[in-house]
Amino acid sequence: MNASRHFTSHRHGGPPRPPTSPVSAVTPFARQVQAWAQAPGGLAGHDLAHRDLRGVVLDGADLRNADLTGSDLTDASLRGADLSGARLRDTLLSAADCSGARLDGACLDGSQAACCRLAGASLVRARADGASWPGADLSDADLSGLAASGLDLTRAVLDRSHAAGMTLRDASAEHSRWRGARWRNVSVIGGSLRGADLRQAQLTDCALDGTELADSTWDHARWRAVTLAGGSTLRDARADTLCAPGCDVPGLSPRAPRPPRPADGPPRLIVVRGRA
């Protein structure tokens, strides 16, 4: 897939939603599930594991604590659905629209969500070990308390997302986009943000430990009490100005910016303590 698709400007800054499946492609069971969703109590606590639910429309449905383990929700529409506490281990969510969905406390271990639309979704205290979400749109999402090991966010769009207490271990987020993202008490351990775009991102009390940051972009980002450890370095990173008071940035010394010279080439990294 052409990478440019993931960075096209849309309302939420992510990839366009693919066309929904035709009604004829929805299985009879999926249609029955749509009917159950309209009944009192909705689908809360239902066992929907290992089912073919491709193209199902469950916008606004109550799926709290539902079991969707191993089910195929490719191209499904779950806009505004409540999936709090749901079990989505190994669930297929490729090209699904989960915009504004609530996934607080959900288990998404091993889920496959390539190009899934999760704009404005809430994933507070969700878990996503071994999940693969390349090209997903998580712009404006709440990732507070998200815990994931081995999560694939390659080329995902997370513009303006908010994360307090998020922990990512060995995540692959190369060429992902986090413009205007806000991190507080976030730990990124191992993994890679190579080529990631974090322009105007705000990081407070965060730790980047053993994380690859080469070719990442930090134009006008703001760091406060951020620590680079375990070999993490901003060498070869790019930024016009990075405001970083109270940060431990190995190998970099604060210096006042000077007018660029033609021999300098493209701007690299300038660290300014205080106001940029």
C-alpha positions as CSV (number, residue, x, y, z in Angstrom):
1,M,0.0,0.0,0.0
2,N,1.3,3.4,-0.8
3,A,2.5,5.0,2.4
4,S,1.2,8.5,1.3
5,R,-2.3,7.3,1.9
6,H,-1.8,7.2,5.6
7,F,-0.7,10.9,5.7
8,T,-3.4,12.4,3.6
9,S,-5.2,15.2,5.3
10,H,-8.7,14.2,6.4
11,R,-10.9,15.3,9.1
12,H,-9.0,13.4,11.7
13,G,-5.7,13.4,9.9
14,G,-5.7,9.6,9.2
15,P,-6.4,7.3,6.3
16,P,-9.7,7.5,4.5
17,R,-12.2,4.8,5.5
18,P,-12.5,2.1,2.9
19,P,-16.0,1.5,1.5
20,T,-18.2,-0.8,3.6
21,S,-19.0,-4.3,2.5
22,P,-22.2,-4.7,0.5
23,V,-25.2,-5.9,2.5
24,S,-25.0,-9.3,0.7
25,A,-21.6,-9.9,2.1
26,V,-22.9,-9.8,5.7
27,T,-23.6,-13.3,7.0
28,P,-27.0,-14.3,8.4
29,F,-25.4,-14.6,11.8
30,A,-24.0,-11.1,11.5
31,R,-27.5,-9.8,10.6
32,Q,-28.9,-11.6,13.7
33,V,-26.3,-9.9,15.9
34,Q,-27.4,-6.5,14.5
35,A,-30.9,-7.4,15.6
36,W,-29.8,-8.5,19.0
37,A,-28.0,-5.2,19.4
38,Q,-31.3,-3.4,19.3
39,A,-32.9,-5.4,22.1
40,P,-32.8,-4.3,25.8
41,G,-29.3,-4.9,27.2
42,G,-27.8,-5.0,23.7
43,L,-24.9,-7.3,23.3
44,A,-23.3,-6.8,26.8
45,G,-21.6,-10.0,27.9
46,H,-22.5,-11.9,24.8
47,D,-20.3,-14.8,23.5
48,L,-19.5,-13.8,20.0
49,A,-16.1,-15.5,19.8
50,H,-14.8,-17.0,16.6
51,R,-17.6,-15.7,14.4
52,D,-17.7,-14.2,10.9
53,L,-18.9,-10.7,11.5
54,R,-17.4,-9.0,8.5
55,G,-19.2,-5.8,7.5
56,V,-21.5,-6.0,10.5
57,V,-23.0,-2.6,11.5
58,L,-23.0,-2.1,15.3
59,D,-22.8,1.7,15.6
60,G,-23.5,2.7,19.2
61,A,-24.0,-0.9,20.3
62,D,-23.6,-2.0,23.9
63,L,-20.8,-4.6,23.8
64,R,-19.5,-4.2,27.3
65,N,-17.6,-7.4,28.4
66,A,-18.6,-9.2,25.2
67,D,-16.3,-12.0,24.0
68,L,-15.2,-11.4,20.5
69,T,-12.1,-13.5,20.7
70,G,-10.8,-14.6,17.3
71,S,-13.8,-13.1,15.4
72,D,-13.6,-11.5,12.0
73,L,-14.8,-7.9,12.1
74,T,-13.1,-6.8,9.0
75,D,-14.8,-3.7,7.5
76,A,-17.3,-3.7,10.4
77,S,-18.8,-0.4,11.6
78,L,-18.6,0.1,15.4
79,R,-18.7,3.8,15.6
80,G,-19.5,5.0,19.1
81,A,-19.9,1.4,20.3
82,D,-19.1,0.6,24.0
83,L,-16.6,-2.3,24.1
84,S,-15.4,-1.6,27.6
85,G,-13.9,-4.7,29.1
86,A,-14.5,-6.7,25.9
87,R,-12.3,-9.5,24.9
88,L,-10.8,-9.0,21.4
89,R,-7.8,-11.3,21.5
90,D,-6.7,-12.2,18.0
91,T,-9.7,-10.4,16.6
92,L,-9.6,-9.1,13.0
93,L,-10.4,-5.4,12.8
94,S,-8.7,-4.5,9.5
95,A,-10.4,-1.5,7.8
96,A,-13.1,-1.5,10.5
97,D,-14.5,1.9,11.6
98,C,-14.3,2.2,15.4
99,S,-14.4,6.0,15.5
100,G,-15.4,7.2,19.0
101,A,-15.7,3.7,20.3
102,R,-15.1,3.0,24.0
103,L,-12.5,0.2,24.6
104,D,-11.6,1.0,28.2
105,G,-10.1,-2.1,29.8
106,A,-10.5,-4.1,26.7
107,C,-8.1,-7.0,25.8
108,L,-6.8,-6.5,22.3
109,D,-3.8,-8.9,22.5
110,G,-2.9,-10.2,19.1
111,S,-5.6,-8.1,17.4
112,Q,-5.1,-7.3,13.7
113,A,-6.3,-3.8,12.9
114,A,-4.5,-2.6,9.8
115,C,-6.0,0.7,8.6
116,C,-8.6,0.5,11.3
117,R,-10.2,3.8,12.1
118,L,-10.0,4.5,15.9
119,A,-10.2,8.3,15.7
120,G,-11.5,9.7,19.0
121,A,-11.7,6.2,20.6
122,S,-11.0,5.6,24.3
123,L,-8.5,2.9,25.1
124,V,-8.0,3.7,28.7
125,R,-6.2,0.8,30.5
126,A,-6.6,-1.4,27.5
127,R,-4.0,-4.1,26.7
128,A,-2.6,-4.8,23.3
129,D,0.3,-7.3,23.6
130,G,1.5,-8.5,20.2
131,A,-1.2,-6.5,18.4
132,S,-0.7,-5.3,14.8
133,W,-2.2,-1.9,13.9
134,P,-0.2,-0.6,10.9
135,G,-1.7,2.4,9.2
136,A,-4.5,2.7,11.9
137,D,-6.0,6.1,12.6
138,L,-5.9,6.8,16.3
139,S,-6.0,10.6,16.0
140,D,-7.6,12.2,19.0
141,A,-7.7,8.9,20.8
142,D,-7.2,8.5,24.6
143,L,-4.4,6.0,25.2
144,S,-4.1,6.6,29.0
145,G,-3.0,3.5,30.8
146,L,-2.6,1.5,27.6
147,A,-0.1,-1.3,28.1
148,A,1.4,-3.1,25.1
149,S,4.4,-5.2,24.3
150,G,5.3,-5.8,20.7
151,L,2.6,-3.5,19.3
152,D,3.0,-2.6,15.6
153,L,2.0,1.0,14.9
154,T,4.0,1.3,11.7
155,R,2.7,4.4,9.8
156,A,-0.2,4.8,12.2
157,V,-1.6,8.3,12.7
158,L,-2.0,9.4,16.3
159,D,-2.3,13.2,15.9
160,R,-3.5,15.0,19.0
161,S,-3.8,11.7,20.9
162,H,-3.6,11.8,24.7
163,A,-1.7,9.3,26.8
164,A,-1.2,9.4,30.6
165,G,0.6,6.4,32.1
166,M,1.0,4.5,28.8
167,T,3.6,1.8,28.6
168,L,4.9,0.6,25.3
169,R,7.5,-2.2,25.2
170,D,9.3,-3.2,22.0
171,A,6.7,-1.3,20.0
172,S,7.4,-0.8,16.3
173,A,6.1,2.7,15.5
174,E,8.4,3.6,12.6
175,H,7.1,6.4,10.4
176,S,4.1,6.9,12.7
177,R,2.7,10.3,13.2
178,W,2.0,11.9,16.6
179,R,1.6,15.6,15.8
180,G,0.4,17.5,18.8
181,A,0.2,14.4,20.9
182,R,0.3,14.8,24.7
183,W,2.3,12.3,26.8
184,R,2.5,12.3,30.6
185,N,4.2,9.6,32.6
186,V,4.7,7.6,29.5
187,S,7.4,4.8,29.2
188,V,8.6,3.7,25.8
189,I,11.0,0.8,26.4
190,G,12.9,-0.6,23.5
191,G,11.2,-0.6,20.1
192,S,11.5,2.1,17.4
193,L,10.2,5.5,16.6
194,R,12.5,5.8,13.6
195,G,11.2,8.3,11.1
196,A,8.2,9.2,13.4
197,D,6.7,12.7,13.2
198,L,6.2,14.2,16.6
199,R,6.0,17.8,15.7
200,Q,4.4,20.0,18.5
201,A,4.2,16.9,20.7
202,Q,4.2,17.6,24.5
203,L,6.1,15.1,26.7
204,T,6.0,15.4,30.5
205,D,7.7,13.0,33.0
206,C,8.4,10.5,30.3
207,A,11.2,7.9,29.7
208,L,12.5,6.7,26.4
209,D,14.6,3.7,27.3
210,G,16.5,1.9,24.5
211,T,14.2,3.3,21.9
212,E,15.4,4.0,18.3
213,L,14.7,7.7,17.5
214,A,16.8,8.2,14.4
215,D,15.2,10.4,11.7
216,S,12.3,11.3,14.0
217,T,11.0,14.9,13.7
218,W,10.4,17.1,16.8
219,D,9.8,20.6,15.4
220,H,8.4,22.8,18.1
221,A,7.9,19.9,20.5
222,R,8.0,20.5,24.3
223,W,9.7,18.2,26.7
224,R,9.6,18.5,30.5
225,A,11.4,16.0,32.8
226,V,12.0,13.6,29.9
227,T,14.8,11.0,30.2
228,L,16.6,9.2,27.4
229,A,18.3,6.0,28.7
230,G,19.5,2.7,27.5
231,G,21.2,4.1,24.5
232,S,18.3,6.2,23.3
233,T,19.6,9.2,21.5
234,L,18.4,12.1,19.4
235,R,21.4,11.8,17.1
236,D,20.1,12.3,13.6
237,A,16.7,13.5,14.8
238,R,15.3,16.7,13.3
239,A,13.8,19.7,14.9
240,D,13.8,23.5,14.3
241,T,13.5,24.1,18.1
242,L,12.9,21.6,20.9
243,C,12.0,23.2,24.3
244,A,13.4,20.8,26.9
245,P,13.7,22.2,30.4
246,G,14.7,19.7,33.1
247,C,15.5,16.9,30.7
248,D,18.2,14.3,30.7
249,V,19.3,14.3,27.0
250,P,22.7,12.5,26.8
251,G,25.2,13.9,24.4
252,L,23.5,17.2,23.9
253,S,24.4,20.5,25.5
254,P,22.0,23.5,25.7
255,R,23.1,26.2,23.3
256,A,21.6,29.4,22.0
257,P,20.3,29.2,18.4
258,R,22.2,31.1,15.8
259,P,21.2,32.2,12.3
260,P,21.6,29.3,9.9
261,R,24.5,29.3,7.5
262,P,24.2,27.9,4.0
263,A,26.8,25.3,4.7
264,D,24.7,23.9,7.5
265,G,22.2,22.2,5.2
266,P,18.7,21.4,6.6
267,P,18.2,22.3,10.3
268,R,19.0,19.5,12.7
269,L,18.4,19.8,16.4
270,I,18.6,22.8,18.7
271,V,17.9,22.4,22.4
272,V,16.8,25.5,24.2
273,R,16.1,25.6,28.0
274,G,13.2,27.9,28.8
275,R,11.1,29.6,26.2
276,A,11.9,28.7,22.6
